[in-house]
């Protein structure tokens, strides 16, 4: 059930949430970042619906201007994870977040996910759709392909058992976070929810892969994931913010490996850049999977993204072997799937 927004005027004494707005907004000299505990308390109140609309709006926009610290993200994520009530016995190999949507290129990363699933890796994808205009989202494409999305943890488990991947929309996974993401077109700006949602790893997968758009967030996600205790994590600047390697440019992967921070640069796969799509045609997308059409950029995006994921999962111990394996999986794909 979605927690309703609150608009009533509080009594004369200060509202408990006011302290967190004040910390962030008390001028250039008086304001500061939240501590982990303060961030946890603030997000707990937000998740419980114990804030007024005006407070939530002010908090989100002050945080957006300041930008979240790793410590704040840690507190936010801990509060959100407590509200998810995820089953403790659900086995997931790889957590894959999808919140950005695509507008310049087709969602080639989906083919990377399908290939991981064909190889036997259980991939849980969670995300949101529709919060930013003029983009196509994972959920929309899956529905066009005739692939159902999970409605609860039971259907999520069933899909993982049947096809080794499931897409769990945020509106079902965490209605309150989805409600806040939907404010994107009202506020005109994204909020910290777009950042913290990528970090929630709801099923406690041992491997986590994340895509961000702004490079400055990459090390913040890396450090927050380390503090959350996730053993194996990769963070990349993905195409449009999705987990998709742009084959035209170098890709810096900032990782966590058993508590240690590791950076690795993957080279560009082409010497020249490709132009963006004139239109995002899902018929062409499917034709490439079927082998009825070729797409130099798209196929390289698929195998390049897949190679990073394979190395994260421990399937390969070098970039070269990961790319070779990815190429082989692409060639051996089930072309009759769609």
C-alpha positions as CSV (number, residue, x, y, z in Angstrom):
1,X,0.0,0.0,0.0
2,X,1.3,3.4,-0.9
3,X,1.9,5.7,2.0
4,X,-0.2,8.9,1.5
5,X,1.5,12.3,1.4
6,X,0.8,14.5,4.4
7,X,-0.4,18.1,4.0
8,X,-1.9,18.9,7.4
9,X,-0.4,21.8,9.4
10,X,1.5,20.6,12.5
11,X,0.9,21.9,16.0
12,X,2.8,24.9,17.4
13,X,5.8,22.9,18.5
14,X,8.5,22.1,16.0
15,X,7.9,19.1,13.8
16,X,10.4,16.3,14.4
17,X,11.5,16.3,10.8
18,X,12.3,20.0,10.8
19,X,15.8,19.4,12.3
20,X,16.9,17.6,9.1
21,X,15.7,20.3,6.8
22,X,17.5,22.8,9.0
23,X,20.8,20.9,9.0
24,X,20.8,21.0,5.2
25,X,19.5,24.5,4.7
26,X,21.0,26.7,7.3
27,X,23.0,28.9,5.0
28,X,26.5,28.6,3.5
29,X,28.2,28.6,6.9
30,X,25.6,26.9,9.0
31,X,24.6,24.0,6.8
32,X,26.3,20.6,6.7
33,X,25.9,17.1,5.5
34,X,23.9,14.6,7.6
35,X,25.6,12.0,9.6
36,X,24.8,8.3,8.8
37,X,22.5,8.2,11.8
38,X,20.7,11.4,10.9
39,X,20.3,10.2,7.3
40,X,18.9,6.9,8.7
41,X,16.4,8.7,11.0
42,X,15.3,11.1,8.2
43,X,14.7,8.3,5.7
44,X,12.9,6.2,8.3
45,X,10.5,9.1,8.8
46,X,10.1,9.5,5.1
47,X,9.4,5.8,4.5
48,X,6.9,5.8,7.4
49,X,5.1,8.8,5.9
50,X,5.9,10.9,9.0
51,X,6.7,14.1,7.0
52,X,4.7,16.8,5.4
53,X,4.8,17.4,1.7
54,X,6.5,20.7,2.1
55,X,9.2,19.2,4.3
56,X,9.8,16.3,1.8
57,X,10.1,18.7,-1.1
58,X,12.5,21.0,0.7
59,X,14.6,18.1,2.0
60,X,14.8,16.4,-1.5
61,X,15.8,19.6,-3.3
62,X,18.3,20.7,-0.6
63,X,19.9,17.3,-0.9
64,X,19.9,17.5,-4.7
65,X,21.7,20.8,-4.6
66,X,24.3,19.6,-2.1
67,X,24.6,16.1,-3.6
68,X,24.6,13.0,-1.4
69,X,27.7,11.9,0.5
70,X,28.5,8.2,0.9
71,X,27.7,8.5,4.6
72,X,24.2,9.9,3.8
73,X,23.6,7.2,1.2
74,X,24.6,4.6,3.7
75,X,22.0,5.8,6.2
76,X,19.3,6.2,3.5
77,X,19.8,2.7,2.2
78,X,19.8,1.1,5.6
79,X,16.4,2.7,6.3
80,X,15.0,1.6,3.0
81,X,16.2,-2.0,3.2
82,X,14.5,-2.4,6.6
83,X,11.2,-1.6,4.9
84,X,11.4,-4.1,2.1
85,X,10.7,-7.3,4.0
86,X,12.5,-9.4,1.4
87,X,12.6,-13.2,1.8
88,X,15.8,-14.3,3.3
89,X,16.0,-17.6,1.3
90,X,15.7,-16.1,-2.2
91,X,18.9,-16.9,-4.2
92,X,20.1,-14.2,-6.5
93,X,23.5,-14.1,-8.1
94,X,23.5,-10.6,-9.5
95,X,21.6,-7.4,-8.5
96,X,21.0,-5.2,-11.5
97,X,19.3,-1.8,-11.1
98,X,17.6,0.0,-13.9
99,X,16.2,3.5,-13.2
100,X,17.5,5.8,-15.9
101,X,15.8,4.9,-19.1
102,X,17.2,5.3,-22.6
103,X,16.8,8.1,-25.2
104,X,19.8,8.0,-27.5
105,X,20.3,4.3,-28.0
106,X,18.3,1.1,-27.7
107,X,18.4,-0.8,-24.4
108,X,21.1,-3.2,-25.4
109,X,21.9,-4.0,-21.8
110,X,18.7,-6.2,-21.8
111,X,20.4,-8.6,-24.1
112,X,23.3,-8.8,-21.7
113,X,20.9,-9.8,-18.9
114,X,19.3,-12.4,-21.1
115,X,22.7,-13.9,-22.0
116,X,23.6,-14.1,-18.3
117,X,20.4,-15.8,-17.6
118,X,21.0,-18.3,-20.4
119,X,24.3,-19.1,-18.8
120,X,22.6,-19.9,-15.6
121,X,23.1,-16.8,-13.5
122,X,20.1,-15.6,-11.5
123,X,19.7,-11.9,-12.1
124,X,17.3,-9.7,-10.2
125,X,16.5,-6.4,-12.0
126,X,14.7,-3.7,-10.2
127,X,13.8,-0.3,-11.5
128,X,11.2,2.4,-12.3
129,X,9.6,3.7,-15.4
130,X,7.9,6.8,-16.6
131,X,9.4,9.3,-14.2
132,X,11.3,11.2,-16.9
133,X,9.6,12.0,-20.2
134,X,10.9,11.0,-23.6
135,X,12.7,7.9,-22.4
136,X,12.1,4.2,-22.8
137,X,12.4,2.0,-19.8
138,X,13.2,-1.6,-19.0
139,X,9.6,-2.5,-17.9
140,X,8.1,-1.0,-21.1
141,X,10.4,-3.0,-23.3
142,X,9.9,-6.3,-21.4
143,X,6.1,-5.9,-21.8
144,X,6.6,-5.3,-25.5
145,X,8.6,-8.5,-25.7
146,X,5.9,-10.4,-23.9
147,X,7.9,-10.9,-20.7
148,X,5.9,-10.4,-17.5
149,X,7.2,-8.3,-14.6
150,X,7.0,-9.5,-11.0
151,X,4.2,-8.2,-8.9
152,X,5.4,-9.5,-5.5
153,X,8.2,-11.6,-4.0
154,X,6.4,-14.9,-4.9
155,X,6.2,-14.1,-8.6
156,X,9.7,-12.8,-8.4
157,X,10.9,-16.1,-7.1
158,X,8.9,-18.0,-9.7
159,X,10.4,-16.0,-12.6
160,X,13.9,-16.5,-11.3
161,X,13.2,-20.2,-11.1
162,X,11.7,-20.3,-14.6
163,X,14.1,-18.1,-16.6
164,X,16.9,-17.1,-14.2
165,X,16.0,-13.4,-14.2
166,X,13.1,-11.3,-12.9
167,X,12.2,-7.6,-13.2
168,X,10.7,-6.3,-10.0
169,X,9.3,-2.7,-10.4
170,X,9.9,-0.3,-7.7
171,X,6.2,0.5,-7.4
172,X,5.7,-3.1,-6.1
173,X,9.1,-3.5,-4.4
174,X,8.9,-0.2,-2.5
175,X,5.8,1.9,-3.2
176,X,7.0,4.8,-1.0
177,X,10.3,5.2,-3.0
178,X,8.3,5.0,-6.2
179,X,6.0,7.7,-5.0
180,X,8.9,10.0,-4.5
181,X,10.5,9.2,-7.8
182,X,7.3,10.1,-9.4
183,X,7.9,13.7,-8.2
184,X,10.6,14.1,-10.8
185,X,8.2,15.9,-13.3
186,X,6.7,18.0,-10.5
187,X,10.1,19.2,-9.0
188,X,11.8,19.4,-12.4
189,X,14.9,17.6,-10.8
190,X,15.9,14.2,-9.8
191,X,16.2,13.4,-6.1
192,X,18.4,11.3,-3.9
193,X,16.0,8.4,-4.4
194,X,17.3,8.0,-8.0
195,X,20.7,7.4,-6.4
196,X,19.9,5.3,-3.3
197,X,17.5,3.0,-5.3
198,X,20.5,1.6,-7.2
199,X,22.1,0.6,-3.9
200,X,19.3,-1.2,-2.1
201,X,20.3,-4.8,-3.3
202,X,16.9,-6.1,-2.0
203,X,17.7,-9.8,-2.2
204,X,21.3,-9.5,-0.8
205,X,22.9,-10.7,-4.0
206,X,26.7,-11.3,-3.6
207,X,27.4,-9.4,-6.8
208,X,26.0,-5.9,-7.5
209,X,26.4,-3.9,-10.7
210,X,25.3,-0.3,-11.0
211,X,25.2,2.3,-13.7
212,X,25.3,6.1,-13.0
213,X,25.2,9.1,-15.4
214,X,27.3,11.7,-13.6
215,X,30.9,10.5,-13.1
216,X,31.1,12.2,-9.7
217,X,28.6,9.8,-8.3
218,X,30.7,6.7,-9.3
219,X,33.1,6.8,-6.3
220,X,30.3,7.8,-3.9
221,X,28.4,4.6,-4.9
222,X,31.6,2.6,-4.7
223,X,32.4,3.8,-1.1
224,X,28.7,3.4,0.0
225,X,28.6,-0.2,-1.3
226,X,31.8,-0.9,0.6
227,X,30.3,0.4,3.8
228,X,27.2,-1.6,3.2
229,X,29.3,-4.8,3.2
230,X,28.5,-5.9,-0.4
231,X,31.3,-8.2,-1.3
232,X,31.6,-7.7,-5.1
233,X,30.4,-4.5,-6.7
234,X,31.0,-2.8,-10.1
235,X,30.0,0.8,-10.7
236,X,30.2,2.3,-14.2
237,X,29.2,5.5,-16.0
238,X,26.6,3.8,-18.1
239,X,25.0,5.0,-21.3
240,X,22.3,7.4,-20.2
241,X,22.8,6.2,-16.7
242,X,21.8,2.6,-17.3
243,X,24.2,-0.4,-16.8
244,X,25.4,-0.4,-20.4
245,X,29.0,0.0,-21.5
246,X,29.4,2.6,-24.3
247,X,31.8,0.7,-26.7
248,X,33.0,4.0,-28.2
249,X,34.8,5.3,-25.1
250,X,37.0,4.0,-22.3
251,X,35.0,2.6,-19.4
252,X,36.3,3.1,-15.8
253,X,34.9,0.4,-13.5
254,X,35.1,1.3,-9.8
255,X,34.7,-1.8,-7.8
256,X,34.5,-3.4,-4.4
257,X,36.2,-6.8,-4.0
258,X,35.8,-8.3,-0.5
259,X,36.1,-4.9,1.3
260,X,38.8,-3.4,-0.9
261,X,38.3,-0.6,-3.4
262,X,39.6,-1.4,-6.9
263,X,39.6,0.7,-10.1
264,X,40.0,-0.8,-13.6
265,X,39.8,0.9,-17.0
266,X,38.3,-1.1,-20.0
267,X,39.4,0.2,-23.4
268,X,37.1,1.6,-26.1
269,X,36.1,-1.1,-28.6
270,X,36.1,1.3,-31.6
271,X,38.4,4.0,-32.7
272,X,35.5,6.2,-34.0
273,X,32.2,7.2,-32.4
274,X,28.9,6.1,-33.7
275,X,26.0,8.5,-34.2
276,X,22.9,8.2,-32.0
277,X,19.8,6.4,-33.3
278,X,17.4,8.4,-35.5
279,X,14.6,6.6,-33.7
280,X,14.4,3.8,-31.1
281,X,12.8,1.0,-33.1
282,X,12.1,-2.1,-31.0
283,X,11.5,-4.1,-34.2
284,X,15.1,-3.5,-35.1
285,X,16.1,-4.4,-31.6
286,X,14.5,-7.8,-31.8
287,X,15.8,-8.3,-35.4
288,X,19.4,-8.0,-34.1
289,X,18.7,-10.7,-31.4
290,X,17.3,-12.9,-34.1
291,X,20.2,-12.4,-36.3
292,X,18.0,-10.9,-39.0
293,X,19.9,-7.5,-38.8
294,X,23.3,-6.4,-37.7
295,X,24.1,-3.4,-35.5
296,X,27.8,-2.7,-34.9
297,X,27.3,-0.4,-31.9
298,X,24.5,-2.4,-30.3
299,X,26.3,-5.8,-30.5
300,X,29.4,-4.3,-29.0
301,X,27.4,-2.7,-26.2
302,X,25.8,-6.1,-25.5
303,X,29.1,-8.0,-25.4
304,X,31.1,-5.2,-23.7
305,X,28.5,-4.9,-20.9
306,X,28.3,-8.7,-20.6
307,X,32.1,-9.0,-20.3
308,X,32.2,-6.6,-17.3
309,X,29.4,-8.6,-15.6
310,X,31.1,-12.0,-16.3
311,X,34.3,-10.7,-14.7
312,X,32.3,-9.4,-11.7
313,X,30.7,-12.8,-11.3
314,X,34.0,-14.6,-11.3
315,X,33.5,-16.3,-14.7
316,X,36.7,-14.7,-16.1
317,X,39.9,-13.5,-14.5
318,X,40.9,-11.0,-17.2
319,X,39.3,-8.5,-19.5
320,X,40.4,-10.5,-22.6
321,X,38.9,-13.8,-21.4
322,X,35.7,-12.0,-20.3
323,X,35.3,-10.4,-23.7
324,X,36.0,-13.7,-25.5
325,X,33.4,-15.5,-23.4
326,X,30.9,-12.7,-24.0
327,X,31.4,-12.9,-27.7
328,X,30.9,-16.6,-27.6
329,X,27.7,-16.3,-25.6
330,X,26.4,-13.8,-28.1
331,X,27.0,-16.1,-31.0
332,X,25.4,-19.0,-29.2
333,X,22.3,-17.2,-28.0
334,X,18.8,-18.7,-28.4
335,X,17.8,-16.7,-31.5
336,X,14.3,-18.1,-31.4
337,X,13.6,-16.5,-28.0
338,X,11.5,-13.7,-29.4
